[in-house]
Each structure stands twice: as structure tokens, then as C-alpha cells.
Amino acid sequence: MKYKLGTMAVAAMMAAAPAMADLVFPSLSYRTGPYAAGGIPFADGYADYFTMLNARDGGIGGVMTKVVECETGYNTEKGVECYESTKGEGSLVYQPLSTGITYQLIPKTTADNIPMHTMGYGRTSAANGDTFSHTFNYPANYWNGASGAINYLLGENGGDLKGKKVALVYHNSAYGKEPIRTLQELSKKHGFEFKEVPVDHPGQEQKSQWLQIRRDKPDYVIMYGWGVMNQVAIQEAANIRFPMENFIGVWWSGSENDVLAAGDAANGYKALTFHGVGDDFPVFDDIKTHVVDAGNAAGAGDQVGTVLYNRGLYAAMLAAEAVKTAQEIHGVADITPAQMRDGMEALEITEAKMASLGLPNFGPSFKVSCANHGGDGLVGVTQWDASSKTWSLVSDFAPSDMDVIGPLIAEDSASYAAENKIESNCN
């Protein structure tokens, strides 16, 4: 009943109220620097979705949207500066697209009562909303990804990985180190040998790491890389003739940018995902009509349907749906950041809702709550076809091992809560 009343109140207010301020969505983008190839399509997808909503729907709930872009260069200090310079504009939610920036912004956004969405990155234990009141990482996190990769390999091996060797090639940063503990625990559970292989930023030199892999002869390699590190790794793997079908990247190591440089040698490479691939979804017709053909694309319009463009669009869609939820809860259209937080915490994404948005079967259904800011942690696997230059889903969105991940989240969030004297948010 509350939601019904909220919707009616929004409609009534829209009919009677004067013009309202824009709904502001800051974009902490990086169109420059060593990670620009990943930052550009994400920023384009994020901005284009809101442009489409303005042109097609008149905004969200009758209020126009405004994307405020601030260049970080994937630099933590610049990311914090961008936050400080934009937070006063009524910014509803931050998407820093950087684990380093995320760590710095967790206490700041909490103190300022502004939510932050770190979709598939950031501090994994932020999935515990009881400790991290303003940080959300639905629909999946780094530890879900690590477990999703192992679950997929279990499926490929009749449920038994005993005696197998699994190597993790990772970006030697807070991001790349995130899955290590999870993979260590999973190796104990499933009896596989686990080896860590760090790669220093930005990752252009990896010959020694791949010589090590050639010596160690792991059965499988999992990669947590970003930017140029990914394409170098795939080329080096090809150079030592490591079988691509046994090489699985996390979702930040699974875009077109990562595989095209290696040509046919990248064929069969796999990557995790928490959303669909390609442009065979009705929403892209609306993007073309209302954004690209209208000359209002954020970029050149050449990234539509690519993996990272889709991810940016997906992040924007989830933000827009959280706005709608907040509008319904509070009975106002021009919501505040605090009300946006409530909308994010009450967000529910169903297949029916996805289909109505022109994104049928694009991503898993999930539900957010006060205790669970991470969603259901469902993970899919994609595979690259070098001849057609396309990614395809080769698995369903499947559950990750919460028997392992849950205690790790509880342990890390309890430590954070003790250090920062945080009381329970979910009383």
C-alpha cells in the first residue's frame, strides 16, 4: 500500500508542482590515462542511458536527469577531488569505477549521506549493509566472481578439482588482491593447488609471469586484470600456447579491448559476467533513435553493444530503477541523496521488470535489503569467438558459494565496524 500511495503522490505532485531541479548523476570517468580504453565505453553507456530517458520519457518520474562527468584518469586522488567538487550539486549516487577510489569514498559518502554503487568492484564486504550503510555492490562482487569461476570449472570437471592446479594472474593492487582469500578457501574446500601471480601496474611487461606459468603448468588460469594488462596477458598466454578455453578472466578482463589485439590466438578465451552481451535487446533501438541518430551520444556512438558500454548502461538502468523506487517510497519526484539510498536498499529487479525496460534476460533477478547490499551474487560465463568477433554467454547466471563467501564478508565487515566504531544499521 505504501508503494501505491507513493506513486499516486508523485503523480499528484508532478501535476501541481513547478519545474523541479534535475536528478544529478555524477560520472567519475576516465577517458584519459592507461585505462581509458575501459573507461570510455563505460562512461558512454552510462551517459547515453540517461540521455535516452530524457528524450524518450521526459526523465524519471517527470524530472529530467543530468550527468555530471568528472575525469579521474583512474587516479585515486583525482577521484576524491571529483567527489568533493560534485557532491554539492545534489549528486544522487556515485559510481567511481575504481576500487582505490571506492575505499577512499566509503567513509566520505557515509558521512555525507550519499549512496555509492560499486557494481562488481570495490570493497567486497560492503555487501553487508548492516556495516556499510551507504555502499552497494549488487548484483555481484569480486568474491562471487572467484567462486563463479571455480564453480564453472567444477562443472567442466565432473564436480572434482582435486589435484588440479589453478593460477591467479592479478593486477597488483587492492582490486587484484580481492579474490585471493576466497580462492585460498576454495582451494582448501575443493582440493586444488592455488598459485598467485602478481602483475604490477599498468601491466605492459609480463614475460616473467608467463614463463613462470609455463614452468608451473597450471590446468587453469584465472585473471583479475584491467586495461592494457589484459591484452598483454592474453597475447603472452598465446605465446606460450596456453589453451585459451582454460583461461578465465573476471568481468573486468572480458571486453573486446582485451582480446582483439591477439587476433585468432584469443579464440576460446572466457570471461565472467553479471549481465548480457551484444546489442540484440530492444533498448538499443531506443538508444539508436533517441541518442545516436539524434546526435546526442556521449562518445562517437561506436561503442554501443560492446561489453563495457553495456555495463555502463546497466549501471545507469539500475540507478534509474532505484530512483523510481525512492520516488514511490517517499511520494516525491525530486528526491534527495538520502532518499536515493532508501530506493537502492529497497531495489528489486525481476525478469518482468527487465523485459519491460527492453532488456529481457539481460541480467539476473535480484533483491536488495538492509542486510544485503550485494544482491544474489549470480555469475555467468562468456566466451570469445575470434572469427565473428563476438562474445556469447556459455552458462546460466549461477549461484556462487555463499558458504565460503558469507563468513569472509562477515569477518571483514566486523573488522571494519570495530575499527571505525560502527553500530548496526539494520536494527
HELIX and SHEET records of a PDB file:
HELIX    1   1 LYS A    2  ALA A   16  1                                  15    
HELIX    2   2 ALA A   36  ASP A   57  1                                  22    
HELIX    3   3 THR A   76  THR A   86  1                                  11    
HELIX    4   4 LYS A   87  GLU A   89  5                                   3    
HELIX    5   5 THR A   99  ASP A  112  1                                  14    
HELIX    6   6 THR A  124  ALA A  127  5                                   4    
HELIX    7   7 TYR A  142  GLU A  156  1                                  15    
HELIX    8   8 ALA A  174  LYS A  177  1                                   4    
HELIX    9   9 ILE A  180  HIS A  190  1                                  11    
HELIX   10  10 LYS A  207  ASP A  216  1                                  10    
HELIX   11  11 VAL A  228  ASN A  239  1                                  12    
HELIX   12  12 MET A  244  ASN A  246  5                                   3    
HELIX   13  13 TRP A  251  SER A  253  5                                   3    
HELIX   14  14 GLU A  256  VAL A  259  1                                   4    
HELIX   15  15 LEU A  260  ALA A  266  5                                   7    
HELIX   16  16 VAL A  283  ILE A  287  1                                   5    
HELIX   17  17 LYS A  288  VAL A  292  3                                   5    
HELIX   18  18 VAL A  307  HIS A  330  1                                  24    
HELIX   19  19 PRO A  337  GLU A  345  1                                   9    
HELIX   20  20 GLU A  351  SER A  356  1                                   6    
HELIX   21  21 MET A  402  GLU A  419  1                                  18    
SHEET    1   A 2 LEU A  23  SER A  29  0                                        
SHEET    2   A 2 THR A  65  GLU A  71  1                                        
SHEET    1   B 2 MET A 116  HIS A 117  0                                        
SHEET    2   B 2 THR A 135  PHE A 136  1                                        
SHEET    1   C 7 GLU A 193  VAL A 199  0                                        
SHEET    2   C 7 LYS A 165  HIS A 171  1                                        
SHEET    3   C 7 TYR A 220  TYR A 224  1                                        
SHEET    4   C 7 PHE A 247  GLY A 249  1                                        
SHEET    5   C 7 LYS A 270  THR A 273  1                                        
SHEET    6   C 7 GLY A 380  ASP A 385 -1                                        
SHEET    7   C 7 THR A 390  LEU A 393 -1                                        
SHEET    1   D 2 GLU A 348  ILE A 349  0                                        
SHEET    2   D 2 PHE A 366  LYS A 367 -1                                        
END                                                                             
